[in-house]
């Protein structure tokens, strides 16, 4: 069994410190995923495969939608979470992926 990107990310960011910017590639499908990865310490998010698929099936318009949709979702997630800009994305308010939800 492997761990998820969100589970591995904090340890990777800690291990490399400021020496290497951590780029996340894999498991990112929504704007909420982007915000979560940034809050966990990623410097950037890579979205090559979803965009390539959209380009192949929908041409330039498909690629535009593949980029615009998560961007709009990210903006909404930031607004709902009270995150004014990407630099303010922190783990505050994020529940670690392995914790059991309350309720």
SEKETI-217658 format. One record per residue (C-alpha): x, y, z; residue in three letters; residue number from 1. Coordinates in nm, 3 decimals. Layout:
<rs>
{X:X; Y:Y; Z:Z; res:Ala; n:NUM};
...
</rs>
This chain:
<rs>
{X:0.000; Y:0.000; Z:0.000; res:Unk; n:1};
{X:0.128; Y:0.346; Z:-0.084; res:Unk; n:2};
{X:0.054; Y:0.677; Z:0.084; res:Unk; n:3};
{X:-0.116; Y:0.968; Z:-0.084; res:Unk; n:4};
{X:0.055; Y:1.282; Z:-0.206; res:Unk; n:5};
{X:-0.105; Y:1.478; Z:0.077; res:Unk; n:6};
{X:0.028; Y:1.230; Z:0.333; res:Unk; n:7};
{X:0.384; Y:1.239; Z:0.192; res:Unk; n:8};
{X:0.407; Y:1.610; Z:0.120; res:Unk; n:9};
{X:0.475; Y:1.751; Z:0.469; res:Unk; n:10};
{X:0.761; Y:1.506; Z:0.529; res:Unk; n:11};
{X:0.915; Y:1.582; Z:0.189; res:Unk; n:12};
{X:0.892; Y:1.957; Z:0.247; res:Unk; n:13};
{X:1.052; Y:1.916; Z:0.589; res:Unk; n:14};
{X:1.329; Y:1.692; Z:0.453; res:Unk; n:15};
{X:1.438; Y:1.930; Z:0.177; res:Unk; n:16};
{X:1.375; Y:2.251; Z:0.369; res:Unk; n:17};
{X:1.432; Y:2.566; Z:0.167; res:Unk; n:18};
{X:1.702; Y:2.399; Z:-0.046; res:Unk; n:19};
{X:1.460; Y:2.264; Z:-0.308; res:Unk; n:20};
{X:1.117; Y:2.388; Z:-0.412; res:Unk; n:21};
{X:0.873; Y:2.096; Z:-0.391; res:Unk; n:22};
{X:0.653; Y:2.048; Z:-0.696; res:Unk; n:23};
{X:0.349; Y:1.823; Z:-0.670; res:Unk; n:24};
{X:0.250; Y:1.604; Z:-0.961; res:Unk; n:25};
{X:-0.022; Y:1.350; Z:-0.905; res:Unk; n:26};
{X:-0.353; Y:1.337; Z:-0.727; res:Unk; n:27};
{X:-0.439; Y:1.698; Z:-0.799; res:Unk; n:28};
{X:-0.776; Y:1.723; Z:-0.972; res:Unk; n:29};
{X:-0.961; Y:2.016; Z:-0.814; res:Unk; n:30};
{X:-0.892; Y:2.365; Z:-0.693; res:Unk; n:31};
{X:-0.940; Y:2.240; Z:-0.338; res:Unk; n:32};
{X:-0.659; Y:1.989; Z:-0.403; res:Unk; n:33};
{X:-0.437; Y:2.275; Z:-0.522; res:Unk; n:34};
{X:-0.506; Y:2.480; Z:-0.209; res:Unk; n:35};
{X:-0.444; Y:2.178; Z:0.013; res:Unk; n:36};
{X:-0.110; Y:2.100; Z:-0.154; res:Unk; n:37};
{X:0.004; Y:2.461; Z:-0.127; res:Unk; n:38};
{X:-0.099; Y:2.471; Z:0.239; res:Unk; n:39};
{X:0.102; Y:2.154; Z:0.302; res:Unk; n:40};
{X:0.413; Y:2.319; Z:0.161; res:Unk; n:41};
{X:0.421; Y:2.265; Z:-0.215; res:Unk; n:42};
{X:0.584; Y:2.544; Z:-0.413; res:Unk; n:43};
{X:0.385; Y:2.463; Z:-0.727; res:Unk; n:44};
{X:0.138; Y:2.216; Z:-0.871; res:Unk; n:45};
{X:0.191; Y:2.034; Z:-1.201; res:Unk; n:46};
{X:-0.115; Y:1.954; Z:-1.413; res:Unk; n:47};
{X:0.030; Y:1.813; Z:-1.733; res:Unk; n:48};
{X:-0.168; Y:1.491; Z:-1.764; res:Unk; n:49};
{X:-0.519; Y:1.638; Z:-1.715; res:Unk; n:50};
{X:-0.440; Y:1.920; Z:-1.958; res:Unk; n:51};
{X:-0.291; Y:1.679; Z:-2.215; res:Unk; n:52};
{X:-0.601; Y:1.460; Z:-2.196; res:Unk; n:53};
{X:-0.828; Y:1.761; Z:-2.234; res:Unk; n:54};
{X:-0.623; Y:1.886; Z:-2.528; res:Unk; n:55};
{X:-0.642; Y:1.548; Z:-2.697; res:Unk; n:56};
{X:-1.019; Y:1.517; Z:-2.656; res:Unk; n:57};
{X:-1.129; Y:1.880; Z:-2.673; res:Unk; n:58};
{X:-0.854; Y:2.068; Z:-2.849; res:Unk; n:59};
{X:-0.754; Y:2.414; Z:-2.734; res:Unk; n:60};
{X:-1.096; Y:2.473; Z:-2.577; res:Unk; n:61};
{X:-1.066; Y:2.152; Z:-2.379; res:Unk; n:62};
{X:-0.725; Y:2.255; Z:-2.249; res:Unk; n:63};
{X:-0.858; Y:2.599; Z:-2.155; res:Unk; n:64};
{X:-1.141; Y:2.440; Z:-1.957; res:Unk; n:65};
{X:-0.898; Y:2.196; Z:-1.793; res:Unk; n:66};
{X:-0.700; Y:2.494; Z:-1.662; res:Unk; n:67};
{X:-0.987; Y:2.736; Z:-1.594; res:Unk; n:68};
{X:-1.200; Y:2.493; Z:-1.392; res:Unk; n:69};
{X:-0.948; Y:2.421; Z:-1.114; res:Unk; n:70};
{X:-0.850; Y:2.789; Z:-1.112; res:Unk; n:71};
{X:-1.211; Y:2.889; Z:-1.044; res:Unk; n:72};
{X:-1.241; Y:2.614; Z:-0.782; res:Unk; n:73};
{X:-0.919; Y:2.738; Z:-0.619; res:Unk; n:74};
{X:-1.049; Y:3.094; Z:-0.606; res:Unk; n:75};
{X:-1.375; Y:2.972; Z:-0.447; res:Unk; n:76};
{X:-1.190; Y:2.755; Z:-0.194; res:Unk; n:77};
{X:-0.969; Y:3.050; Z:-0.102; res:Unk; n:78};
{X:-1.270; Y:3.278; Z:-0.058; res:Unk; n:79};
{X:-1.458; Y:3.023; Z:0.153; res:Unk; n:80};
{X:-1.148; Y:2.954; Z:0.362; res:Unk; n:81};
{X:-1.060; Y:3.318; Z:0.417; res:Unk; n:82};
{X:-0.731; Y:3.284; Z:0.229; res:Unk; n:83};
{X:-0.660; Y:3.625; Z:0.071; res:Unk; n:84};
{X:-0.370; Y:3.511; Z:-0.149; res:Unk; n:85};
{X:-0.165; Y:3.199; Z:-0.219; res:Unk; n:86};
{X:0.111; Y:3.311; Z:0.017; res:Unk; n:87};
{X:-0.143; Y:3.292; Z:0.299; res:Unk; n:88};
{X:-0.225; Y:2.926; Z:0.232; res:Unk; n:89};
{X:-0.117; Y:2.742; Z:0.547; res:Unk; n:90};
{X:-0.212; Y:2.426; Z:0.726; res:Unk; n:91};
{X:-0.435; Y:2.629; Z:0.954; res:Unk; n:92};
{X:-0.777; Y:2.476; Z:0.918; res:Unk; n:93};
{X:-0.656; Y:2.173; Z:0.727; res:Unk; n:94};
{X:-0.712; Y:1.832; Z:0.878; res:Unk; n:95};
{X:-0.430; Y:1.587; Z:0.815; res:Unk; n:96};
{X:-0.533; Y:1.324; Z:0.564; res:Unk; n:97};
{X:-0.495; Y:1.040; Z:0.814; res:Unk; n:98};
{X:-0.712; Y:1.187; Z:1.087; res:Unk; n:99};
{X:-1.062; Y:1.054; Z:1.140; res:Unk; n:100};
{X:-1.331; Y:1.316; Z:1.078; res:Unk; n:101};
{X:-1.532; Y:1.421; Z:1.380; res:Unk; n:102};
{X:-1.899; Y:1.374; Z:1.384; res:Unk; n:103};
</rs>
